[in-house]
Amino acid sequence: MVLGAGLVLESTLGGLLDLTAWSQRYDGDTWRQVLDHTTEDESFHERLHEATTSGRPFCDAATTQLYEQHLGRTLRPRRTGRPRKVADTLEAQQPFALPAGE
């Protein structure tokens, strides 16, 4: 069984997006024409492509934060690599020094 994009979005976002009006106005070809004709800014296309391929929202930071609060998970990319270790005590953070008098 093949699911349409609208059904997939509805089931994964829990109703955050209402695509009813959008789907009545646009189909795939019409939407491509809109994007091709109304956005000549190449950086827009790059940002849209990056958001689409990464699965991250294509919106401002405040809207992303609202989605994160609603979903209870982080949507923004995290830092790459291994998390830094947290020093156990203040002494572990002190620079090395020889005792006085030696």
Beta strands, then each sheet from edge to edge (+ up, - down):
end
